[in-house]
Amino acid sequence: MKDALDAISETVSPRDVVFSWYTHSDLEHVEIVAWRKARSETPAPSTGRKDDTNKRRMDLLPPRAIEAVADVLTFGAAKYGPDNWRMVEGRRWRYHAAALRHIFAWARGERCDPETGLHHLAHAVCCLLFILDEEVSGDA
């Protein structure tokens, strides 16, 4: 059988897949060569293609800013519980006020929130995301 496999393997191109294993009975090493049929009707493309037309460009989001907002959310989840912001009474005006407090603190030259040590603008963006989530989901 090994001679037959050797004869076949001479006709196999480097793109083909080789499966190897040992049989249980005599631990003889056996190779099985699987090769692809040539598809003359479908030539291999010279470049890859993915149609992203009219799809959101998530790659345009600024990663460090998003991470800073995620840090604020992580702090809040540890302190209040995940998604607790959704249950806050009067959240729309309360998060509006909180966003403004963080923006004003930043405008006065205070970079980070004294309680969390995280950037005031990340806190403000977080508050605005809560309001925006209600706006775009129709819950406002």
C-alpha positions as protocol buffer text, in pm:
chain_id: "A"
residue {
  index: 1
  type: MET
  ca { x: 0 y: 0 z: 0 }
}
residue {
  index: 2
  type: LYS
  ca { x: 288 y: 235 z: 79 }
}
residue {
  index: 3
  type: ASP
  ca { x: 420 y: 196 z: -279 }
}
residue {
  index: 4
  type: ALA
  ca { x: 80 y: 290 z: -420 }
}
residue {
  index: 5
  type: LEU
  ca { x: 64 y: 598 z: -201 }
}
residue {
  index: 6
  type: ASP
  ca { x: 416 y: 698 z: -304 }
}
residue {
  index: 7
  type: ALA
  ca { x: 317 y: 674 z: -669 }
}
residue {
  index: 8
  type: ILE
  ca { x: 10 y: 891 z: -609 }
}
residue {
  index: 9
  type: SER
  ca { x: 201 y: 1146 z: -403 }
}
residue {
  index: 10
  type: GLU
  ca { x: 435 y: 1214 z: -694 }
}
residue {
  index: 11
  type: THR
  ca { x: 140 y: 1361 z: -886 }
}
residue {
  index: 12
  type: VAL
  ca { x: 16 y: 1573 z: -598 }
}
residue {
  index: 13
  type: SER
  ca { x: 94 y: 1943 z: -598 }
}
residue {
  index: 14
  type: PRO
  ca { x: 225 y: 2129 z: -290 }
}
residue {
  index: 15
  type: ARG
  ca { x: -120 y: 2289 z: -247 }
}
residue {
  index: 16
  type: ASP
  ca { x: -272 y: 1952 z: -168 }
}
residue {
  index: 17
  type: VAL
  ca { x: -344 y: 1842 z: 187 }
}
residue {
  index: 18
  type: VAL
  ca { x: -161 y: 1548 z: 348 }
}
residue {
  index: 19
  type: PHE
  ca { x: -323 y: 1369 z: 640 }
}
residue {
  index: 20
  type: SER
  ca { x: -96 y: 1152 z: 858 }
}
residue {
  index: 21
  type: TRP
  ca { x: -171 y: 916 z: 1144 }
}
residue {
  index: 22
  type: TYR
  ca { x: -62 y: 586 z: 1296 }
}
residue {
  index: 23
  type: THR
  ca { x: -286 y: 280 z: 1275 }
}
residue {
  index: 24
  type: HIS
  ca { x: -384 y: 121 z: 1605 }
}
residue {
  index: 25
  type: SER
  ca { x: -302 y: -237 z: 1506 }
}
residue {
  index: 26
  type: ASP
  ca { x: 67 y: -217 z: 1421 }
}
residue {
  index: 27
  type: LEU
  ca { x: 157 y: 151 z: 1470 }
}
residue {
  index: 28
  type: GLU
  ca { x: 254 y: 164 z: 1103 }
}
residue {
  index: 29
  type: HIS
  ca { x: 268 y: 523 z: 979 }
}
residue {
  index: 30
  type: VAL
  ca { x: 11 y: 575 z: 706 }
}
residue {
  index: 31
  type: GLU
  ca { x: -26 y: 885 z: 492 }
}
residue {
  index: 32
  type: ILE
  ca { x: -339 y: 961 z: 302 }
}
residue {
  index: 33
  type: VAL
  ca { x: -314 y: 1226 z: 37 }
}
residue {
  index: 34
  type: ALA
  ca { x: -621 y: 1423 z: -54 }
}
residue {
  index: 35
  type: TRP
  ca { x: -607 y: 1646 z: -354 }
}
residue {
  index: 36
  type: ARG
  ca { x: -842 y: 1898 z: -499 }
}
residue {
  index: 37
  type: LYS
  ca { x: -1002 y: 1864 z: -838 }
}
residue {
  index: 38
  type: ALA
  ca { x: -889 y: 2132 z: -1075 }
}
residue {
  index: 39
  type: ARG
  ca { x: -1177 y: 2366 z: -1150 }
}
residue {
  index: 40
  type: SER
  ca { x: -1110 y: 2493 z: -1496 }
}
residue {
  index: 41
  type: GLU
  ca { x: -1443 y: 2674 z: -1509 }
}
residue {
  index: 42
  type: THR
  ca { x: -1359 y: 2883 z: -1198 }
}
residue {
  index: 43
  type: PRO
  ca { x: -1007 y: 3023 z: -1209 }
}
residue {
  index: 44
  type: ALA
  ca { x: -850 y: 3122 z: -879 }
}
residue {
  index: 45
  type: PRO
  ca { x: -883 y: 3496 z: -823 }
}
residue {
  index: 46
  type: SER
  ca { x: -564 y: 3697 z: -815 }
}
residue {
  index: 47
  type: THR
  ca { x: -693 y: 3907 z: -523 }
}
residue {
  index: 48
  type: GLY
  ca { x: -945 y: 3852 z: -247 }
}
residue {
  index: 49
  type: ARG
  ca { x: -1280 y: 4026 z: -247 }
}
residue {
  index: 50
  type: LYS
  ca { x: -1525 y: 4133 z: 20 }
}
residue {
  index: 51
  type: ASP
  ca { x: -1817 y: 4361 z: -56 }
}
residue {
  index: 52
  type: ASP
  ca { x: -1830 y: 4623 z: 221 }
}
residue {
  index: 53
  type: THR
  ca { x: -2028 y: 4879 z: 26 }
}
residue {
  index: 54
  type: ASN
  ca { x: -2285 y: 5064 z: 239 }
}
residue {
  index: 55
  type: LYS
  ca { x: -2172 y: 4891 z: 560 }
}
residue {
  index: 56
  type: ARG
  ca { x: -2077 y: 5068 z: 881 }
}
residue {
  index: 57
  type: ARG
  ca { x: -1710 y: 5164 z: 898 }
}
residue {
  index: 58
  type: MET
  ca { x: -1647 y: 5040 z: 1250 }
}
residue {
  index: 59
  type: ASP
  ca { x: -1275 y: 5076 z: 1183 }
}
residue {
  index: 60
  type: LEU
  ca { x: -1325 y: 5454 z: 1193 }
}
residue {
  index: 61
  type: LEU
  ca { x: -1401 y: 5447 z: 1566 }
}
residue {
  index: 62
  type: PRO
  ca { x: -1104 y: 5583 z: 1763 }
}
residue {
  index: 63
  type: PRO
  ca { x: -982 y: 5280 z: 1962 }
}
residue {
  index: 64
  type: ARG
  ca { x: -819 y: 5464 z: 2254 }
}
residue {
  index: 65
  type: ALA
  ca { x: -1126 y: 5680 z: 2309 }
}
residue {
  index: 66
  type: ILE
  ca { x: -1354 y: 5375 z: 2295 }
}
residue {
  index: 67
  type: GLU
  ca { x: -1128 y: 5196 z: 2543 }
}
residue {
  index: 68
  type: ALA
  ca { x: -1145 y: 5499 z: 2777 }
}
residue {
  index: 69
  type: VAL
  ca { x: -1526 y: 5486 z: 2764 }
}
residue {
  index: 70
  type: ALA
  ca { x: -1513 y: 5110 z: 2827 }
}
residue {
  index: 71
  type: ASP
  ca { x: -1299 y: 5179 z: 3135 }
}
residue {
  index: 72
  type: VAL
  ca { x: -1573 y: 5411 z: 3267 }
}
residue {
  index: 73
  type: LEU
  ca { x: -1838 y: 5147 z: 3195 }
}
residue {
  index: 74
  type: THR
  ca { x: -1627 y: 4882 z: 3368 }
}
residue {
  index: 75
  type: PHE
  ca { x: -1590 y: 5102 z: 3676 }
}
residue {
  index: 76
  type: GLY
  ca { x: -1964 y: 5170 z: 3679 }
}
residue {
  index: 77
  type: ALA
  ca { x: -2049 y: 4803 z: 3638 }
}
residue {
  index: 78
  type: ALA
  ca { x: -1828 y: 4714 z: 3935 }
}
residue {
  index: 79
  type: LYS
  ca { x: -1980 y: 4989 z: 4151 }
}
residue {
  index: 80
  type: TYR
  ca { x: -2348 y: 4971 z: 4050 }
}
residue {
  index: 81
  type: GLY
  ca { x: -2385 y: 4649 z: 3846 }
}
residue {
  index: 82
  type: PRO
  ca { x: -2382 y: 4593 z: 3470 }
}
residue {
  index: 83
  type: ASP
  ca { x: -2639 y: 4798 z: 3278 }
}
residue {
  index: 84
  type: ASN
  ca { x: -2761 y: 4962 z: 3600 }
}
residue {
  index: 85
  type: TRP
  ca { x: -2784 y: 5290 z: 3408 }
}
residue {
  index: 86
  type: ARG
  ca { x: -3092 y: 5154 z: 3230 }
}
residue {
  index: 87
  type: MET
  ca { x: -3282 y: 5139 z: 3562 }
}
residue {
  index: 88
  type: VAL
  ca { x: -3202 y: 5490 z: 3690 }
}
residue {
  index: 89
  type: GLU
  ca { x: -3517 y: 5697 z: 3745 }
}
residue {
  index: 90
  type: GLY
  ca { x: -3511 y: 6020 z: 3544 }
}
residue {
  index: 91
  type: ARG
  ca { x: -3197 y: 5898 z: 3369 }
}
residue {
  index: 92
  type: ARG
  ca { x: -3233 y: 6125 z: 3068 }
}
residue {
  index: 93
  type: TRP
  ca { x: -3197 y: 6453 z: 3260 }
}
residue {
  index: 94
  type: ARG
  ca { x: -2966 y: 6301 z: 3523 }
}
residue {
  index: 95
  type: TYR
  ca { x: -2715 y: 6176 z: 3263 }
}
residue {
  index: 96
  type: HIS
  ca { x: -2747 y: 6507 z: 3076 }
}
residue {
  index: 97
  type: ALA
  ca { x: -2652 y: 6687 z: 3397 }
}
residue {
  index: 98
  type: ALA
  ca { x: -2370 y: 6440 z: 3469 }
}
residue {
  index: 99
  type: ALA
  ca { x: -2229 y: 6481 z: 3116 }
}
residue {
  index: 100
  type: LEU
  ca { x: -2226 y: 6859 z: 3160 }
}
residue {
  index: 101
  type: ARG
  ca { x: -2055 y: 6832 z: 3502 }
}
residue {
  index: 102
  type: HIS
  ca { x: -1777 y: 6623 z: 3344 }
}
residue {
  index: 103
  type: ILE
  ca { x: -1745 y: 6857 z: 3046 }
}
residue {
  index: 104
  type: PHE
  ca { x: -1728 y: 7164 z: 3272 }
}
residue {
  index: 105
  type: ALA
  ca { x: -1470 y: 6999 z: 3499 }
}
residue {
  index: 106
  type: TRP
  ca { x: -1259 y: 6923 z: 3193 }
}
residue {
  index: 107
  type: ALA
  ca { x: -1308 y: 7280 z: 3062 }
}
residue {
  index: 108
  type: ARG
  ca { x: -1178 y: 7411 z: 3397 }
}
residue {
  index: 109
  type: GLY
  ca { x: -860 y: 7210 z: 3339 }
}
residue {
  index: 110
  type: GLU
  ca { x: -939 y: 6903 z: 3548 }
}
residue {
  index: 111
  type: ARG
  ca { x: -840 y: 6611 z: 3327 }
}
residue {
  index: 112
  type: CYS
  ca { x: -955 y: 6315 z: 3537 }
}
residue {
  index: 113
  type: ASP
  ca { x: -1249 y: 6247 z: 3767 }
}
residue {
  index: 114
  type: PRO
  ca { x: -1121 y: 6243 z: 4128 }
}
residue {
  index: 115
  type: GLU
  ca { x: -1327 y: 5935 z: 4226 }
}
residue {
  index: 116
  type: THR
  ca { x: -1237 y: 5709 z: 3934 }
}
residue {
  index: 117
  type: GLY
  ca { x: -912 y: 5855 z: 3807 }
}
residue {
  index: 118
  type: LEU
  ca { x: -1059 y: 5824 z: 3457 }
}
residue {
  index: 119
  type: HIS
  ca { x: -1082 y: 6100 z: 3197 }
}
residue {
  index: 120
  type: HIS
  ca { x: -1373 y: 6341 z: 3241 }
}
residue {
  index: 121
  type: LEU
  ca { x: -1448 y: 6335 z: 2869 }
}
residue {
  index: 122
  type: ALA
  ca { x: -1476 y: 5955 z: 2877 }
}
residue {
  index: 123
  type: HIS
  ca { x: -1733 y: 5995 z: 3156 }
}
residue {
  index: 124
  type: ALA
  ca { x: -1918 y: 6260 z: 2952 }
}
residue {
  index: 125
  type: VAL
  ca { x: -1919 y: 6042 z: 2639 }
}
residue {
  index: 126
  type: CYS
  ca { x: -2050 y: 5753 z: 2846 }
}
residue {
  index: 127
  type: CYS
  ca { x: -2336 y: 5967 z: 2978 }
}
residue {
  index: 128
  type: LEU
  ca { x: -2415 y: 6089 z: 2626 }
}
residue {
  index: 129
  type: LEU
  ca { x: -2412 y: 5730 z: 2496 }
}
residue {
  index: 130
  type: PHE
  ca { x: -2677 y: 5641 z: 2752 }
}
residue {
  index: 131
  type: ILE
  ca { x: -2896 y: 5926 z: 2625 }
}
residue {
  index: 132
  type: LEU
  ca { x: -2821 y: 5845 z: 2262 }
}
residue {
  index: 133
  type: ASP
  ca { x: -2909 y: 5479 z: 2316 }
}
residue {
  index: 134
  type: GLU
  ca { x: -3256 y: 5586 z: 2428 }
}
residue {
  index: 135
  type: GLU
  ca { x: -3289 y: 5825 z: 2134 }
}
residue {
  index: 136
  type: VAL
  ca { x: -3196 y: 5574 z: 1863 }
}
residue {
  index: 137
  type: SER
  ca { x: -3388 y: 5286 z: 2018 }
}
residue {
  index: 138
  type: GLY
  ca { x: -3705 y: 5493 z: 2047 }
}
residue {
  index: 139
  type: ASP
  ca { x: -3719 y: 5470 z: 2426 }
}
residue {
  index: 140
  type: ALA
  ca { x: -3686 y: 5847 z: 2475 }
}
